[in-house]
Amino acid sequence: MIKLYGHPVSTCTRKVLTALAETNTPHEFVVVDITKAEHKQAPHLARQPFGQVPAMDDDGFALHECRAMARYISEKAGGKLVPTDMKKRAEMEQWISIEMSYFTPHAMTFIYHHIFKATQSQAALDAAKTSLESCLKVMNDHLAKSTMFVGNDFTVADICFMPYVGYCLATPAKEILSKYPHVMSWWNRVSERPSWRKATGN
């Protein structure tokens, strides 16, 4: 059985919990208390050498990067969250790359500052706002033509964006996101999924 070591407020842990719930994959969730810096201590560093959460063990097979975990969980469950069509799968990978490169670093500036109370400079917040708006425009234009990032199929790409959008909406970045109606429509759809509610305890 899969053991997931993480913390329920962690964005990356939430991605993996959503993938597990979406695929109905049996698992055990072991809380690593990041408020006590347990993720920086030797037992967890043996599972995750960069001192982050989550880490995963599937009967001796270990992984410590959340996007890889989500893909693995999908394949273990018969590929529910990864398209079998070559072009759709490439599109999914493209959106995951966009999330990693053009969305998440800027979203996390707001999240660190307003949610996790790791103070960011005003210059950093202003730069993040500009970069977020550029990415959100691309996302909005795409989501005007489809309900999910890959057509109408809920995939790992959607899961990867969800924790950051969810947290941003609890910060002043909500004003930025609210300008993009197709992104907000997408969010309203995905945030109602039982898997997300289970992953976030809502």
Salt bridges, closest charged atoms under 4 A:
GLU22 OE2 - ARG193 NH2 2.55
ASP58 OD2 - LYS76 NZ 2.96
GLU65 OE2 - HIS64 ND1 3.58
GLU91 OE2 - HIS142 NE2 3.72
GLU93 OE1 - ARG71 NH2 2.62
GLU99 OE2 - ARG67 NH2 2.70
GLU133 OE2 - LYS129 NZ 3.40
GLU133 OE2 - LYS179 NZ 2.78
ASP141 OD2 - LYS137 NZ 3.08
ASP153 OD2 - LYS88 NZ 3.79
GLU192 OE1 - ARG197 NH2 2.86
